[in-house]
């Protein structure tokens, strides 16, 4: 688990240094982390609720998070650093064809959820309980994302990380958090809250 978190920190530092696009780096590193997590521990889909409820609630929270994100970005438009970094995060995707970006984004989301909520949180919860596992996973997730040196990424980790850890604790599995994180990410790519993809 420590090695996976460290790998994500290194990946964020590479992105922060401007050496590679966030979509390329995370589109490769996060799926590898997810694959390793699958080998270490097969994740639970949804133990506390039925699968349909987990996916439905997850998707609904993903949409709600997207609406909240757009609202926050609109309010923060006067914050030059935040606005610039948001554009830098979602602007570079125009360099990559959408047919390549979409599968990379899906693989990255699934990989990240398999590692953080499917492996990390479940392991911590064995000792700390469901609430403790969610809280400690959220804290570690935010800490790793601080390495991005990007205000929008850290803000997303703080709010999204809390939501996805909470969904995993509530549902007893990863389907709810994957649905939420996935819907939010796809909406952020399709309709970014900053200047981004050219039509």
Secondary structure as UniProt FT lines:
FT   HELIX           2..16
FT   TURN            17..18
FT   HELIX           22..40
FT   HELIX           51..75
FT   HELIX           76..78
FT   HELIX           80..91
FT   HELIX           92..95
FT   HELIX           98..113
FT   HELIX           114..120
FT   HELIX           121..145
FT   HELIX           146..148
FT   HELIX           151..171
FT   HELIX           175..190
//
